[in-house]
Each structure stands twice: as structure tokens, then as C-alpha cells.
Amino acid sequence: MDKILILDFGSQTTQLIARRIRDLGVYTEIVPGDAELTDKIVSADVKGIILSGSPESVNGTGAAPDKKIYNCTRADGSTMPLLGICYGLQRMTHDLGGKVESLPHTEYGRIEVKTNKEALPHQTHISKFLDGFRVSFTAWMSHGDTLTQLAPGFKEHGTSVTGYPAVAAHEQKPWFGLQFHPEVTHCENGDDILCAFVFNVCGCEKSWSMEHYIEELNTTLKEYAGNNPVLLLISGGVDSTVAGAALLKALNPEQVYLMYMDTGLMRKNETENVSAILENLGAKNVHVIMCENEFLSALKGKTDPEEKRKTIGDLFITIQEREVARLKLPDSYLLAQGTLYTDLIESGKGVGKKAHVIKSHHNVGSPLVDAKRKAGKIIEPLDKLYKDEVRRLGRFLGVDEDAICRHPFPGPGLATRILGEVTKTRCDILREADAIFIEELKKRKSPREVFLYDEIWQAFAILLPLRSVGVAGDERKYGYVLALRAIISSDGMTADVYPFESHDLMEISARITNSVKEIGRVIYDISSKPPATIEWE
Ligand code: XMP
């Protein structure tokens, strides 16, 4: 499968470059900008390399690529096409003998760019690249440093309205540079520019599709697992459910063991729903472990959020080890995980260092996972996929739509949403109120005619350790205060409050207080993240 390799120098938009190209039908992989370009990384299927942007300067602490990049060839012996984006272009210029300087005038935001494409001869590598450009267009820039002298062999083919080089290309080699970010939606016809590099210059074939991925995944899973049992811990979230579906599709369902723990901190009917979904997918060995009593006893009297989390995490591991031992699987069994591509990329630093971050909180530092990883017995069927690709894969595999579109739910479950002590009664009250809230969101539509549940990234109710006075009939009532939270986000790192129509909130509040007698008052959380977090604990 043709591949575009992306060297990540830390730009916030590196992931976007990878996404855009995958959406064009070509597989992309991100590696750290300074990674050694071994034969394994620059494998035979790499057709071109992109050097990403960076918050650093080439004259300061900005990382340099492995020098081999400038002698790199493809499997057919041709020169490896390179595309430098912003810092990537500055890096190439600096490394190849040009000049990059910090000028007082910076370019930020939408900037007009004019190319010389009309004056160029046809059918050269440069004209093929410039095919993706309009003669003049609005680009999106964000740079402090500027090219004050191109590297030998390079020529300017596009200039920004402020007079600085915006597009450069090497006269002989398929090396290009852009001072702007084609991956950002504000860049006019940015996709066409990426297309020109990926297809016209690199000659990639469109081979990245879900059908293709499933075919490859089936072969890999079969080869890797052989006849050995495979155990997957299911949380009920979309990732582990889709990972389970992938295993069941590729392997003999008899060899797939799915384990799910009902901690008593789950949403209403969650365990029944999860079991039904897995059975629909053809699961033969579903182990549902009912451990509500163990969790509630361990949480008894605990009110400190960190202590509650630690208690849950520790108990989760203890029960997991105990139950896995009870299955008496042979030592050769493999452990599967629903790790995504983004989970493998260290967040924040941008540089794709493969820190095997284990996603669900209860698996962090699990001795079982560590031991299996050391023994090379971990399978991660989703580790090449982004979240929305996982959803697409899930649909292909016949996973229930409800499971695919579910809002995220934290590992510690309702415990992060019951402030103060977690008791069975409080869990039941919250479960009931939360279910009403979610049911209403699935019924009601926004002014755009989209179901509120689908427009909202995550919504849930929180039970406060507060009671307030009210009236019910002629009687004075002393009920709990329930908070509702609904946010819009793209990855949970930042979040905006969902702007409900006020009648929706009022009607939902009335239904909750009418149906859950312990709740006397409902409030709506209008805090964004930051400064607040999404969960309350
Ligand atoms: P915060 O509250 O940190 O949440 O703004 C960001 C996203 O992460 C989820 N979350 C968790 N998920 N284990 C998880 O698996 C956890 O301990 C945990 N804490 C928060 C939260 O629901 C939101 O989607």
C-alpha cells in the first residue's frame, strides 16, 4: 500500500496533514521529525515525505531531520519527493544552504499568494505540482521566520502579498516547499495542493479504504493470533467494541474471549446493552463480571476525588487479574486492546514519539498489560486508525449504530459524576436522571434539524452533594441538586458549552424533577474547558 511519511517537528497541524491525505485515499504515517530514517521507516512503500511545521525556529532549538533525507531514494531508485510545510520549508532551506531569518514583519492568518504557474513550461515536475494551485489564492500562514535566500537549486514559484516566498521548488529534484499550511481549512484549495503532491508528484495510488484495511487486518490478525486464544477487555466504549468486532470477524469466535466488568458505576442498562451488542456480533465467550458490591464497599466513606479514582483503578486491576486467572487460558494467549493511532502519539509535544499510552484509565500501568507487552503478545487492531475511521470500521463490521455514536464515558464511570461519597442509592438516582437527559437529547432536534445527542460531543448529569429546599404538592421537599453538562469538542482537550434552546433545558429539567423524586433542582453547567474540565471530578 502506497504511503506518505510525515516527519513531525511539533506543529499543531501535523495530524491534520495526515488526516487530509488519508481522506484522499492514501495511507500516512507520522514519525518524529528527527527520527533516524532507517529502511524500516522509509519502507519500500513510502512514495514521498512531508516535513511538518513547528513552533520552533531553525536558528534556535528546532529539530533537524536525519541528513539521509536529502539522499533518500524510493524503491525504484528515483529521488524521494519531499514537501516542506512552513518550518519544513525553512528546514530544507537552512539545511541545503539558503537563509532563514527572523524579520520584524510576520505573516499570520489569511494571506494572498500569487503563483507564476501560467508562465511555466508544461509537463515538468514543477508544473505537475503547480497544477494543484490557482494562479492566486488565499493561503493560511503562521510564521515568524522567513526565507531571505532560497537554497541553491530552488526557485520561487509563489509569492505572498507581503513579498516573501510562499512556494518554492527545486529545479531538478522533486523537492517542494510551502510557507503556508495547505492542510488548514482556511487555505483555499489546500486539498488540491496536497493532491498535486501526493498523486501528480509522488504517483501514489488510492489504496487506503476501509475495505482494504479490513482485508489487511483480517490477514494480520489471523497470522498473528494463529490458534491462540485472544482476550479483550471491553469497556462498552466505541473503541473496545469495534476492536472486539474486528477480532470476531477475523478469527474463530471460539478463540475470542471478551471480558466486561460491571462495576456498578455504569449508566442505565449499560451491561445489558453491551452484552447484546457483543452477542449480535457473534461473540461466543462473553464474560460479564458483576462486581458492584466490591466497588461500592471499596468506595465506602471516600469523598476525595483522587482517592476515589485510585481505589477504582487499583480494584479494577485486582479483579482483572483474578478473573483472567479464572479463565485458565494457556500462557500463549494474546491480549487485545482498542488503542487508536492517536493514543500512540504522545499528546502535547506533537512529536510522534511512540509512547504506548494505554487509553482507558483502568489499564494504565496494569501488570497484566505490561507483562503481555513485554512478551510481545499484545494485539492492537485499531492502532492505525483515527477515531472517525474507527467509527467507519465499526459500521463496516456491523456494530450497532448506537454503540458507534456513543458519547465518551470515563473509566471510573459514575464515580466521577457523584460528588462526595459514592453509594448505591446515589448511583441509582444519577443513573435514572442521566438516562432521562440522554433519552431527551436523542429525541429532540436542534434548529439545524440534527438530533441534539449527535450535535453534542458529550453530555451527562452530575449529582451534587447538596440538597436544597423545594415544594412538591403542598409539602416541603428537601431534594438533591443535579447538574447537567453538555459540551462541544473535537477531542476533549478543550470544550465549549452547548448552547441549548432554553425551552429544551426547561422541559428536560421538569421531566427529571417529575420522574426522579429525590431530585429537587436542576442546574446547567455553563463553564468551558479551560478553565473547567469536562468531568466534575
Ligand atoms: P476532563 O474531565 O479531563 O475529560 O476534561 C476529558 C475527557 O476524558 C474523559 N475522562 C476520562 N476517561 N478515564 C477515562 O477513560 C478517566 O479517568 C477519565 N477522566 C476523564 C472525559 O469523560 C472526557 O471525555
Boltz pocket constraint, residues with backbone or C-beta under 6 A from the ligand:
constraints:
  - pocket:
      binder: B
      contacts: [[A, 359], [A, 360], [A, 361], [A, 362], [A, 408], [A, 409], [A, 410], [A, 411], [A, 412], [A, 458], [A, 491], [A, 492], [A, 493], [A, 529], [A, 532], [A, 533], [A, 534], [A, 535], [A, 536]]
      max_distance: 6.0
